[in-house]
Amino acid sequence: MSVIELFSGCGGFSHGLEAAGFSVAVAYDNDPVLSSSYSRNFPSAKQIQADVSKLASTDVYKEVSGPIIGIVGGPPCQGFSSIGKRQEDDPRRGLLSHFFRLVGEIRPSFFVMENVVGLQQGAAKEVLSRALQQVSDAYRISEPMILDASEFGAATKRPRVFVIGFLKELGIEFKQQNLVPYKKPAASVADAIKDLQRAKQVSSPAHSDTWKIPSGAKLSSYAERLASPDRLFTGNTRTKHSQAVIDRFAKVLPGGIDKVGRHPRLSWGGQCPTLRAGTGSDRGSFQSVRPLHPEEPRVITVREAARLQGFPDSHIFHEAIWHSFRMIGNSVSPIMSEAIFMAVRDCLDRSISRPHLAAE
């Protein structure tokens, strides 16, 4: 069940694929920073740095032995984001078309495309429609679905657009109803990160920023699912704020917003707002606004952001906090991707169990 992942980033989709029983054969990404830790987290997948706009199906076939059952990916969304400039000449908008070009050339059993809600707004809707025309003859394609990570049990509000297609000969029509069995109540901020308050930094030759949750600390079912068996994790160094900033943050109530930096303060019983990515050095190195911890006068750590997004504690990000937040902010929630690929797997299993389709 080999799958090709395009625009892989740090692997939010890959976690969901593996949990659903698929195997990532090759992961492609053009950003050496955002994908820098991918091979450490997914050693069985082949990682290739490549520009998808220049990638041909023949290049992919050279890397994969056996059939390719699926192609998945989230083309860069900044050209469609409602909080960005949404310039129609943004070259990143063209990558959406190249995603479907490769689907059409390779003809996997299914594809899953993810993007921002802005892709369903204004002129961007026509961009998606034109891109889908490349595969509409061969695939039965779902209506664009707006799904939120919190619907599947994540501790963050993160709405995204998904388009899912299956080869017509498989006889599969994917609808939102297929996802109902995998919907769960949203986890709270407390479920996701409260246990991390008790973590202690430990020495480790592998990673200087290594921490451990005490064996006696009680974990929620959400945290238990994400925690490593040895309770070790990385990326929990606190940002050092000036005393003036600390004093300012201390005055922000849970659910409120810092009036200067526009940092939202998390509340233990609520969910985290969508975590933003910020920009790379090629686009000004703008840092995203990070939420404030529910109790402590500081922004959340990388690991707290990862927990809220649904990454397992074993996942390694970048040594730099800024790049780690870019990785998380650009990713699909692993919790949501697992639900989607479990539903996709269900559809494939039912199709395979109907041998009459082959005769037709």
N, C-alpha and C positions, 0 to 999 in steps of 0.2 A: 504494500500500500504506500508506494513512494509518492511524495508530494514535493513540488517545487515551491519555494517561498521567494517572492520578489519583494524588494524593499524591506528586508528582514529586520533592520534595526537591531535592537538588543534581544528580540525573540519573544515578544508577547504572544504572537500567533503560534510560534513553535511549541511553547508550553502546552497550549490547548490541543494542538495536533497530537503531541506525544501522549497526553492524558487520554485522548480518544482512540488511541491505538494506531495512529498513522506514523509514518516514518519520514522525517524531512531528509530528502536525498541531497539537495543542494539549496543553499540560501544565498541570495544575491543582494548586495547593497553597495551603493556608490560612496557612502560616507564612512571613511576609515575610523572616525571617532565614535559615531553612534553604534557601529557594529564591532568595535574593538574588543569587546569581551564575549562576543557570540560563541566563538569556538570553545571557550572555557566552560560555558554553560551547556553547550550541545556538541560534545566531542564526536559524536557519531555522524553528525551532518558535515557535509563538505561546504566550506564557506568560500565564496568568491567575490572579490571586489570588482564590480562591473557597472557600467552605465546601461540601464535597462533599455534606453532608447537605441542603443547600438547592439543589443543582444539579439542574436538570431536563434531560431529553433535548433539549427544544426549545432550551435555552441552548447545548447542544453543537452542534446542527445549524446554528445561526446562525454558528458559528465555522469550520465545515469545509465546504469545497466538494468534493463527490464522496463516494463511499462510505467508510465507516469499517470497516477490516478487522479491527481488534483494539482491545481495551481492556485495559490492564495497570496494575498498581499494588500497592503494599504499604500497606494501611490502617495507621494508627498502631498499633504493637504493644505499647505500654506497658501497656495494659489486660489483656494476655494473658501478659506476660513472666513467666517463673518466678522472676526475680530482683526483680520488683516486688511490689506489694501484691495485684495481680490482683483488685481490687474489682469485684464484679458490677455495681455501679451506675456504674462509670467510663463517662462519656459517649463516650469514644473507642472503646469496644467496639461501639457502634452503627454506627460508620462502615464496619464490615465488611459489614453488611446493605445500606448505601447503595451500596457498590461493586457488589454483585450486582443491586441495584435498577436501576442505570443500565445494566448489561449486559443485563438483561431488556428494558429500554425501547428500547435502541439496536440490539440484536441484531447485534453484529459477528460476523465469521466465527469468531473465537477470543477467549478471555480468558486472562490469566495473573495469578494472585493470589499474593502472597508475604507471609509473616508469620513470627513466631517459633515455635519448636518447642512453646512453651506452648499454642499453639492446638490442639494434639493431646492435651492433658492435662486431666483433670478435667471440670468443667462447661463449659469452653471448647469442647470437642468438640461439645456440643449447640448452642452459638452458631453454629459453622460449619455444622453440619447444617441448621439453620433458615435460614441465609442462602442456602445452596445450593439450597434448595427453590424459591427464586424463579426459578431458571433450569433446573431439572432436566428440565422438559418439553421444552425447546428444545435443550438441549445434552447431548452425551455428555461426561461429566466424569471426569477421572482420579481415582484414589484420592489423598488427600493424600500428597505425597511429601516425605520429609525428605532434602534435598540439602545437601552441604557444599561451600563454595567451593573447598576444597583438592582436592576430587575432580576439578576442572576446571582445575587448574594454578595456582590462586592460592597466595599464600604465607601465608594465614591460615586457621585453623580457624573456619568460620562456618556452622554448621548452620541451615537455614531450611526452613519448610514451604512447598511450592508446590502449587497446584491449577490445573490447565490444562483448559480445555474448548473443544470445537469444535461448531458447529452440527451437529445430527444428520444433516442432508441432505448434509453433506460426506463422510460415511462414514469419519471419522477416529476412531480410538481411541488416545489418547496414553498410553503407558506409560513406565516408567523405562527400558526397553530402547531407546527412541528416543534416549536421551541417551548411550548407550554410545560411539558414534563420537566424541563430543566430550569424553570423559574423558581426563585427562592426569595424569601424576605431579605431585604437589604441588611447587611451588617452595619453596626454602629462604629463610630470612631473608637469607642472604648473597646469593642470587640477586636478591632484591628491592632491597636497600638498600646493599650494600657499596660500590658505586661512588660513592654520594652523599658518602662521607667525603672524597673528593677535590674536591668542588665548592667553588667560590669565589664569594663575593658580588660582584655587579657592579652598576653604576649603571644605572638604567632609569627613564625618565619615566612608564612605565605602571604600575609596581608597585615599591614601595620594597624589598620582600623578594624580590629577583630573584637567582638563582644560575646558575652555568654549570658543567657537567662538562667538564674539560679534554679536548681532542680526543684526547690520547694515552691516556686512561683506558679500560681494558678493561671492557666491559659484558657481563653474562650475556645469554643469549638472552631471558630474561624481561625484564630491564631494557632491552634493545635494542628490544623491542616497545613499551615504554611511553615511552621517551625521545623528546623532540622532535627533529626533524632538526637544529636549531641547538643542541641540548643545553641550552637555557635552561629554567628552571622557577622556580616561586615557592613560598613557604611553608616555608622551611628554617631560619628563625631558631630558635636554641636557647633553651629556657626557662632563665632565670637562677635557679639554686638557691643557697641559702646554703651556706657552707663546711661547716656541720654536716651538711646534707643530702647534699652531695657526698661527704663522708667516709663517710656511712652507705651510700649507693648503691654506692660503690667496693668495699664488703665483700660485696655480693650476688653470688653465683656465677651463671654462665649456667644457666638453667633453675630458679634459685631464686626466692624471693619476699622482698621487703623486709618485715620484720616490723612496721614501723610503718605505712607507707602502703599495704601490700599490693600494691606494684608488682611484677609478674612480670618477671624479667630474661630477655630474649630470648637464644637461642643461635643462632650462625651456621648451624648445620646443621638447626635445627628450624623449626617454623612459629609464626607469631604466634597467640596466643589471640584469641578474638573481641573486636574493638574495640567498646567500649561508647560510648554517645552522651552520657550525662549528661542534665541537664534544662535547660530554658529558664528565663528569669527569672520566668515565671508559676508555676513549680513549684519554686522554691527555689534555682535557679542552682547545682545540684550538679554538680561536674566529675567526669567518669569517671576511673577509675584508669588511667593511661597506662603502657604497658610501658616498661622500661628498655632503653636501647641495649645491644647485646651486649658492647661494650668500654668505651664512655665512661660516666662516672658522671652520667647525665642521663636524663630521659624522652625518648622519640622525638619528632621534629619532625612537623609536619603533613604534609610531603612524604613522610617515611618511612612514616607511617601510610597515606597515599594509595597509595604503591607496594605496601605489603603487602596492601592491599585490592584493588589491581588497577586504579587510576585512571591514565590517561595523564598524563605530566608537563605536558601542555598545559592540563590542567584547572585552573581557577582557583577557589579557595575564598574564604572570608571573610577580611578583614583581621585579625580577632581570632582568636587561636589557639583559644580556648574554643569559638567558634561553628564554626570549621573542623572541630574534632574531633567536634562534634555532627553536622555534615553527614556526615562519613565514617562515624560510628558508626550513623547511621540509614539508611545506604545499602545497596543490593544491590551485591555485588561485580560490577563491569563484566565481569570475566572469566567469572563464572558466568552472568550475564544473556546474554552473547553466545552461550554454548553452548546455553542454553535456547531462545533465539529462532532460532538456526540449526536446531535440531531442529524447532521449530514451522514454520519456513520449508520444511523438507524435507517435512513432512506436507502442507502446503498445495500444494506443487509436485506431489506425487504425486496429490493429489486432483484438481487441475486437469487433469492429464494423462489422467484417466480420464473421457472424455466421456459414457460410459454413465450416470454418476451423474445428469447433468442430465435424461436421459430418464426415469429412475426417479422 
